[in-house]
């Protein structure tokens, strides 16, 4: 096990922040500190092992573990994402969508596979030195990317944006990178996370052929990722030395820092600002100004509601949805034509389920890639609109109550802090979003506002997949029967290009504008409620300060001094993290 100095340091800082947060009126700030402490204490660094079916994922992990534990000949419909944890008591925990856990012995894989549809993922605990030394990193044996099942794809999408490093495997027998793996690597790369590629089963081909396959794959990756050099390693059924070396060199402290430090710093800034604000309010001698500040906060809530209604009534004008729709459809069309041969091969081979899964995967990635930059633009525009709505209220407060306090900036900072916290609170795949505490509930139930540019527009993607699931079986079946009548592959390709893909786009196009409107409306509601929640928090603090102002001036000055001292302590803690 690596010595996690960063985890220990962050927990110590949060432990020191906890009593300082209690000095803030209300319990919201204390709840934030507690939530982040829980996340840091239990935080894991996931390392998904990805690839197609029969790429050798389970075989590789068995080799690393030094025991034939993970089944290697299972059907796609029984494959479940499987986390490998260190534990002195060896067992399998199977999770369902309600996060109810059923425990099995290690020899009960067959029973789990027979009931795989009941579970979302597995956790296996092994008394194994590899897993112990790797903590807090956790290896994840992933289902194959070609899985046609929604449950598997949900798990894949969950782990893809939670992983901190990825190991991608390619069967040497394939001799090339599949289109589905390239699409997933592009998605991983979009999240800004590193990946390492290895070809497997190299003992089944002569060394000169292995070298040739490796060179071919490195060339493919260099072209696909625009000239970036990506070295490809090799493993076989007997040796995983290169993967072991990679795992030995993982810097868990740096990965942990990347994941948790930004949220900790943001929380510290929010706490310091809150303490200073309350000190300023205690020093305010004119009761009327404090009461005016409360009324201004009430006006801010009404203004936020008006802003939401105004934006919702003018989505097209505000966000140019028709142009976004055209861009998305154009990208979908282009990617479908580019991946036509793979779908045709699968359909002609009689595997319509796999052809449908590939088709949906292509459209999914096309939608996400087309919306990548636009997502960030939309998020920032929504956020700036609400910041603007807070601006006039903030100016009024500065003129009439607190000249040194930018309330708008403080409200925005609180909202950003909550969104950041929601990203580091661990959620199991398939779980209903939400936390036991009230921290950031609105955020966790909402969408990925302020997400990374690669984050998918979840409602749009889900809606697109729903449309495809409803139309593809009929279209594919009809197209398949016509394909079988054609003896010339070129004729089949022409049929797909000129008939099948246009039919899909015809069904998809009218839905896209509706889905985009729903997505942005949901975003507006989440951001509006989040700002309103932050304003209400400030208003509650002000009301409590007004009650405290019934104390003597000397008492208030002492309380203010204590708050300022606490703020300075928080600032010192944040400087220690730099």
C-alpha positions in Angstrom: 0.0 0.0 0.0 1.3 3.4 -0.9 1.7 5.9 1.9 -1.1 8.4 1.1 0.4 11.6 2.4 -2.1 13.7 0.5 -5.1 11.9 1.9 -3.7 12.3 5.4 -2.9 15.9 4.8 -6.4 16.8 3.4 -8.1 15.0 6.3 -6.1 16.9 8.8 -7.0 20.2 7.1 -10.7 19.2 7.0 -10.5 18.2 10.7 -9.2 21.7 11.5 -11.8 23.3 9.3 -14.7 21.5 11.0 -14.8 23.6 14.2 -14.2 26.8 12.2 -17.2 25.9 10.0 -19.3 25.6 13.1 -18.8 29.3 13.8 -20.8 30.1 10.7 -24.5 30.6 11.4 -26.5 27.6 10.3 -25.2 24.1 9.6 -24.8 24.3 5.7 -21.1 25.0 5.8 -20.4 22.3 8.4 -22.3 19.9 6.3 -20.1 20.7 3.3 -16.9 20.1 5.3 -18.4 16.8 6.6 -19.3 15.7 3.0 -15.9 16.4 1.6 -14.2 14.7 4.6 -16.3 11.6 3.9 -15.3 11.7 0.2 -11.6 12.1 1.0 -11.6 9.4 3.7 -13.3 6.8 1.5 -12.1 8.0 -1.9 -10.8 5.5 -4.4 -8.8 5.8 -7.6 -10.5 3.6 -10.2 -8.4 1.9 -12.9 -10.8 0.4 -15.5 -9.4 -2.3 -17.7 -11.3 -1.8 -21.0 -11.5 -3.5 -24.4 -13.8 -5.7 -26.5 -15.1 -9.1 -25.5 -12.3 -11.7 -25.7 -9.7 -9.0 -25.5 -8.2 -10.8 -22.5 -9.2 -8.5 -19.7 -10.1 -11.2 -17.2 -7.1 -13.3 -18.2 -4.8 -10.4 -17.6 -6.2 -9.7 -14.2 -6.0 -13.4 -13.3 -2.3 -13.3 -14.3 -1.7 -10.3 -12.1 -3.6 -11.8 -9.2 -1.6 -15.1 -9.6 -4.8 -17.2 -9.5 -7.5 -18.2 -11.9 -10.4 -16.4 -10.2 -12.3 -14.3 -12.8 -14.2 -16.4 -15.3 -12.9 -16.0 -18.8 -15.5 -17.7 -21.0 -18.7 -15.9 -20.0 -21.3 -14.7 -22.4 -21.6 -10.9 -23.2 -25.1 -10.9 -21.5 -23.6 -12.1 -18.2 -20.6 -9.8 -18.1 -20.6 -7.3 -15.1 -18.2 -4.6 -14.2 -16.1 -6.1 -11.4 -14.0 -4.0 -8.9 -11.1 -5.8 -7.3 -10.5 -4.7 -3.7 -8.1 -5.8 -1.0 -9.7 -7.6 1.9 -8.6 -10.1 4.5 -12.1 -11.8 4.3 -12.4 -13.0 0.7 -15.9 -12.6 -0.8 -17.9 -11.3 -3.7 -20.5 -8.5 -3.2 -23.2 -8.2 -5.8 -25.0 -4.8 -6.0 -28.4 -4.2 -7.5 -29.9 -0.8 -8.7 -31.1 -0.1 -5.2 -27.6 -0.7 -3.9 -28.7 -3.7 -1.9 -25.8 -6.0 -1.5 -25.8 -9.8 -1.6 -22.6 -11.6 -0.5 -21.3 -14.8 -2.3 -18.3 -17.1 -1.8 -15.6 -16.9 -4.4 -16.7 -20.3 -5.9 -20.2 -19.0 -6.7 -19.5 -17.1 -10.0 -21.8 -19.5 -11.9 -24.8 -18.6 -9.7 -24.0 -14.9 -10.1 -23.8 -15.3 -13.9 -27.1 -17.1 -14.0 -28.7 -14.0 -12.4 -26.5 -11.3 -13.9 -29.5 -9.2 -15.0 -30.4 -8.6 -11.3 -27.1 -6.8 -10.6 -25.4 -3.6 -11.7 -21.8 -4.5 -10.7 -19.6 -6.7 -8.4 -17.0 -6.0 -5.8 -14.5 -8.8 -5.1 -12.4 -8.7 -2.0 -9.2 -10.7 -2.1 -6.3 -11.2 0.4 -3.8 -10.3 -2.3 -0.6 -8.4 -2.0 -1.1 -6.8 -5.5 -4.4 -5.2 -4.4 -3.0 -4.3 -1.0 0.0 -2.5 -2.5 -2.2 -0.8 -5.1 -4.6 0.8 -2.6 -6.3 3.3 -2.8 -6.3 2.4 -6.5 -8.8 -0.2 -7.5 -8.7 -2.3 -10.7 -12.0 -2.7 -12.5 -12.7 -5.6 -14.9 -15.1 -4.0 -17.4 -17.7 -5.5 -19.7 -16.8 -5.5 -23.4 -17.6 -2.3 -25.3 -19.7 -4.2 -27.8 -22.3 -5.2 -25.2 -25.9 -4.6 -26.6 -27.3 -4.4 -23.1 -28.3 -1.1 -21.6 -27.2 -2.2 -18.1 -23.7 -2.9 -19.3 -23.5 0.4 -21.2 -24.7 2.2 -18.1 -21.9 0.7 -16.1 -19.4 1.4 -18.8 -20.4 5.1 -18.9 -20.3 5.3 -15.1 -16.7 4.1 -14.9 -15.5 5.9 -18.0 -15.8 9.3 -16.3 -14.8 8.1 -12.8 -11.5 6.5 -13.7 -8.2 8.1 -13.1 -6.2 5.9 -15.4 -7.2 3.3 -18.0 -5.7 0.1 -19.3 -7.0 -0.7 -22.8 -6.5 -4.2 -24.2 -6.5 -5.3 -27.8 -6.4 -9.0 -28.9 -3.3 -9.6 -30.9 -5.4 -12.0 -33.1 -7.5 -9.0 -34.2 -4.4 -7.2 -35.6 -6.0 -3.8 -35.3 -7.9 -1.3 -33.1 -11.6 -1.8 -33.4 -13.8 1.3 -34.1 -15.6 0.8 -30.9 -12.4 0.9 -28.8 -11.2 4.0 -30.7 -14.5 5.7 -29.9 -14.1 4.8 -26.2 -10.5 5.9 -26.1 -11.5 9.2 -27.6 -14.1 9.6 -24.9 -11.5 8.8 -22.2 -9.1 11.2 -23.7 -11.8 13.9 -23.6 -12.1 13.5 -19.9 -8.4 14.4 -19.7 -7.4 11.1 -18.2 -4.4 9.0 -19.3 -4.7 5.6 -20.9 -2.2 2.9 -21.7 -2.7 0.3 -24.5 -1.5 -3.3 -24.5 -2.0 -6.1 -27.0 -2.8 -9.4 -25.4 -2.5 -13.1 -26.3 0.9 -12.4 -27.9 2.0 -16.0 -27.2 -0.4 -17.2 -29.9 1.5 -15.5 -32.7 5.2 -15.5 -33.8 7.2 -12.6 -32.4 7.7 -11.0 -35.9 3.9 -10.9 -36.3 3.4 -9.4 -32.8 5.9 -6.7 -33.7 4.0 -6.0 -36.9 0.7 -5.8 -35.1 2.1 -3.5 -32.5 3.5 -1.2 -35.2 0.1 -1.2 -37.0 -1.8 -0.3 -33.9 0.6 2.4 -32.9 0.2 3.9 -36.4 -3.6 3.8 -36.1 -3.5 5.5 -32.7 -1.1 8.2 -34.0 -3.4 9.0 -36.9 -6.6 8.9 -34.8 -5.1 11.1 -32.1 -3.6 13.6 -34.6 0.1 12.8 -34.4 0.4 12.0 -30.7 2.8 9.1 -30.1 1.2 6.3 -28.1 3.4 3.4 -27.3 1.7 0.0 -27.1 2.8 -2.7 -24.7 2.4 -6.5 -24.8 1.1 -9.2 -22.5 0.3 -12.9 -22.8 -1.4 -15.6 -20.7 1.8 -16.2 -18.7 3.3 -12.8 -18.3 1.9 -9.4 -17.5 5.2 -7.8 -16.6 4.7 -4.6 -18.5 1.3 -4.0 -16.9 2.7 -4.8 -13.5 5.5 -2.3 -14.1 2.8 0.3 -15.0 0.9 -0.4 -11.8 4.1 -0.2 -9.7 4.9 3.2 -11.0 1.4 4.8 -10.4 1.7 7.9 -8.3 -1.5 7.6 -6.3 -0.7 10.7 -4.3 -0.6 12.8 -7.4 -3.8 11.3 -8.7 -5.5 11.9 -5.4 -4.3 15.5 -5.4 -5.8 16.0 -8.9 -9.1 14.6 -7.8 -9.6 16.3 -4.4 -7.4 19.4 -4.0 -9.5 21.8 -6.2 -12.7 21.1 -4.2 -10.8 21.5 -0.9 -9.4 24.8 -1.9 -12.7 26.0 -3.2 -14.4 25.0 0.0 -11.8 26.8 2.1 -12.3 30.0 0.1 -16.1 29.8 0.6 -15.7 29.2 4.3 -13.3 32.1 4.7 -15.6 34.4 2.8 -18.5 33.4 4.9 -16.7 34.0 8.2 -15.5 37.5 7.1 -19.0 38.4 5.9 -20.6 37.5 9.2 -17.9 39.4 11.1 -18.8 42.5 8.9 -22.5 42.0 9.7 -21.8 41.8 13.5 -19.8 45.1 13.3 -22.7 46.8 11.5 -24.2 49.1 14.1 -27.3 50.2 12.1 -30.0 47.5 12.5 -32.0 49.0 9.6 -29.1 48.2 7.2 -29.1 44.6 8.2 -32.9 44.4 7.8 -32.5 46.0 4.4 -30.0 43.4 3.5 -32.5 40.6 4.3 -35.1 42.3 2.1 -32.5 42.5 -0.7 -32.0 38.8 -0.3 -35.7 38.2 -0.7 -35.7 40.4 -3.8 -32.8 38.3 -5.1 -34.9 35.1 -4.9 -37.7 36.7 -6.9 -35.1 38.0 -9.5 -33.7 34.5 -9.9 -37.1 33.2 -10.6 -37.7 35.9 -13.2 -34.4 35.1 -14.8 -35.3 31.4 -15.1 -38.7 32.2 -16.7 -37.1 34.7 -19.1 -34.4 32.3 -20.3 -36.9 29.4 -20.5 -39.2 31.5 -22.8 -36.4 32.4 -25.1 -34.3 29.2 -25.5 -33.8 29.5 -29.2 -32.7 33.2 -29.1 -30.5 32.7 -26.1 -28.7 29.4 -27.1 -29.2 29.1 -30.9 -30.7 25.6 -30.7 -31.4 25.2 -34.4 -27.8 25.6 -35.3 -26.7 23.2 -32.5 -29.3 20.7 -33.8 -27.9 21.0 -37.3 -24.3 20.5 -36.1 -25.2 17.4 -34.1 -27.2 15.8 -37.0 -24.3 16.6 -39.3 -21.8 14.9 -37.0 -24.0 11.9 -36.5 -24.4 11.5 -40.3 -20.7 11.8 -40.9 -19.8 9.2 -38.2 -22.4 6.8 -39.3 -21.0 6.8 -42.9 -17.5 6.4 -41.5 -18.5 3.4 -39.5 -20.8 1.9 -42.1 -18.6 -1.1 -43.0 -18.5 -2.3 -39.4 -22.3 -2.3 -39.0 -22.7 -3.9 -42.4 -20.3 -6.7 -41.5 -22.1 -7.4 -38.3 -25.5 -7.3 -39.9 -24.5 -9.6 -42.8 -23.0 -12.0 -40.2 -26.5 -12.3 -38.7 -25.7 -10.5 -35.5 -28.3 -7.7 -35.5 -28.1 -7.1 -31.8 -24.4 -6.3 -32.1 -25.0 -4.2 -35.2 -27.6 -2.2 -33.3 -25.3 -1.8 -30.3 -22.5 -0.5 -32.6 -24.9 1.8 -34.3 -26.1 3.3 -31.0 -22.5 3.6 -29.8 -21.5 5.5 -32.9 -24.5 7.9 -32.5 -23.9 8.3 -28.8 -20.3 9.3 -29.3 -21.2 11.5 -32.3 -23.7 13.4 -30.1 -21.3 13.8 -27.2 -18.5 14.9 -29.5 -20.7 17.4 -31.4 -21.9 18.9 -28.1 -18.5 18.9 -26.3 -17.6 22.6 -26.8 -21.2 23.7 -26.9 -21.9 22.1 -23.6 -19.2 24.2 -21.9 -20.5 27.3 -23.7 -24.1 26.7 -22.6 -23.1 26.0 -19.0 -21.0 29.1 -18.8 -23.7 31.2 -20.4 -26.3 30.0 -18.0 -24.0 30.6 -15.1 -23.1 34.1 -16.3 -26.8 34.9 -16.7 -27.5 34.1 -13.1 -24.4 36.0 -12.0 -25.7 39.0 -13.9 -29.1 38.5 -12.1 -27.3 38.7 -8.8 -25.3 41.8 -9.9 -27.9 44.5 -9.3 -28.8 43.1 -5.9 -25.1 42.9 -4.9 -24.6 46.5 -6.0 -27.6 47.7 -3.9 -26.2 45.8 -0.9 -22.8 47.4 -1.4 -24.3 50.9 -1.7 -26.6 50.7 1.3 -25.3 48.0 3.7 -21.8 46.5 3.2 -19.5 48.4 0.9 -16.7 45.8 1.2 -18.8 42.7 0.4 -19.6 41.4 -3.0 -22.7 39.3 -2.3 -23.1 38.2 -5.9 -19.6 36.8 -5.9 -20.1 35.0 -2.6 -23.4 33.4 -3.8 -21.7 32.3 -7.0 -18.8 30.9 -5.0 -21.1 28.8 -2.8 -22.9 27.4 -5.9 -19.6 26.5 -7.5 -18.4 24.8 -4.3 -21.5 22.7 -4.1 -21.2 21.6 -7.7 -17.6 20.7 -7.2 -18.4 18.7 -4.1 -21.0 16.8 -6.0 -18.3 15.5 -8.4 -16.2 13.9 -5.6 -19.0 12.3 -3.6 -18.8 8.6 -4.6 -21.9 7.2 -6.2 -22.3 3.5 -7.1 -23.2 2.7 -10.7 -26.9 2.4 -11.1 -27.6 4.1 -7.8 -30.2 6.8 -7.4 -28.5 10.1 -7.0 -28.7 11.8 -3.6 -26.9 11.9 -0.3 -28.0 11.1 3.3 -27.1 14.7 4.2 -28.7 17.7 2.6 -25.5 18.9 1.0 -25.9 19.7 -2.7 -29.0 17.6 -3.1 -30.2 19.7 -5.9 -26.9 19.4 -7.7 -26.7 15.6 -7.3 -30.2 15.2 -8.6 -29.5 17.5 -11.5 -27.2 17.6 -14.5 -23.5 18.2 -15.0 -23.5 22.0 -14.9 -19.9 23.3 -14.9 -18.8 19.9 -16.0 -15.8 19.3 -18.1 -16.1 20.0 -21.8 -16.3 16.2 -22.5 -19.2 15.6 -20.2 -22.2 14.2 -22.0 -25.5 16.0 -22.1 -27.3 13.2 -20.3 -30.9 14.0 -21.2 -30.1 14.4 -24.8 -28.0 11.3 -25.0 -30.6 9.2 -23.1 -33.4 10.6 -25.4 -31.4 9.8 -28.6 -30.7 6.3 -27.4 -34.4 5.9 -26.6 -35.3 7.0 -30.1 -32.8 4.6 -31.6 -33.9 1.7 -29.5 -37.5 2.2 -30.7 -36.7 2.5 -34.4 -33.5 0.4 -35.0 -34.9 -3.1 -34.6 -37.5 -2.6 -37.3 -35.2 -0.6 -39.6 -32.4 -3.1 -39.2 -34.6 -6.1 -39.7 -36.0 -4.6 -42.9 -32.6 -3.5 -44.1 -31.1 -6.9 -43.2 -33.6 -8.8 -45.4 -32.8 -6.5 -48.3 -29.0 -6.8 -47.6 -29.2 -10.6 -47.8 -30.8 -10.3 -51.3 -27.8 -8.3 -52.5 -24.8 -10.4 -53.5 -22.4 -7.5 -54.0 -21.0 -5.7 -51.0 -20.9 -2.4 -52.8 -24.6 -2.5 -53.3 -25.2 -3.2 -49.7 -23.0 -0.2 -48.7 -24.9 2.0 -51.1 -28.2 0.8 -49.6 -27.0 1.7 -46.1 -25.6 5.1 -47.2 -28.7 6.1 -49.3 -31.6 4.5 -47.5 -30.8 3.2 -44.0 -28.8 6.2 -42.6 -31.2 8.8 -44.1 -34.1 6.9 -42.5 -32.5 7.0 -39.1 -31.7 10.7 -39.4 -35.3 11.4 -40.5 -36.5 9.9 -37.2 -33.8 11.5 -35.1 -33.9 15.1 -36.5 -37.3 16.2 -35.1 -36.5 14.8 -31.7 -33.2 16.7 -31.3 -34.6 20.2 -30.9 -37.1 18.9 -28.3 -34.3 17.0 -26.4 -32.0 20.0 -26.4 -34.8 22.3 -25.1 -35.6 19.8 -22.3 -31.9 19.5 -21.4 -31.3 23.3 -21.2 -34.6 23.8 -19.3 -33.4 21.3 -16.8 -30.1 23.0 -16.5 -31.8 26.3 -15.9 -33.9 24.8 -13.2 -31.0 23.2 -11.4 -28.9 26.4 -11.5 -31.8 28.5 -10.5 -32.5 26.3 -7.5 -28.9 26.2 -6.6 -28.5 30.0 -6.6 -31.8 30.3 -4.7 -30.6 27.8 -2.1 -27.3 29.8 -1.6 -29.3 33.1 -1.3 -31.6 31.5 1.3 -28.6 30.3 3.2 -27.2 33.9 3.3 -30.6 35.3 4.3 -30.9 32.8 7.1 -27.4 33.8 8.3 -28.4 37.5 8.3 -31.5 36.8 10.3 -29.5 35.0 12.9 -27.0 37.9 13.0 -29.8 40.3 13.5 -30.8 38.3 16.6 -27.3 38.4 17.8 -27.2 42.2 17.3 -29.4 42.5 20.3 -26.3 41.8 22.3 -24.1 44.6 23.5 -21.7 46.3 21.1 -18.7 44.9 23.1 -20.1 41.4 22.8 -20.6 41.8 19.0 -17.1 43.1 18.6 -15.7 40.1 20.4 -17.8 37.8 18.2 -16.6 39.6 15.1 -13.0 39.4 16.1 -13.4 35.6 16.7 -14.9 35.2 13.3 -12.1 37.1 11.6 -9.5 35.1 13.5 -11.2 31.9 12.3 -11.2 33.2 8.7 -7.4 33.8 9.0 -7.0 30.3 10.3 -8.8 29.0 7.2 -6.6 31.1 4.9 -3.5 29.8 6.6 -4.7 26.2 6.1 -5.3 26.9 2.4 -1.9 28.4 2.0 -0.4 25.3 3.5 -1.9 23.3 0.6 -0.3 25.4 -2.1 
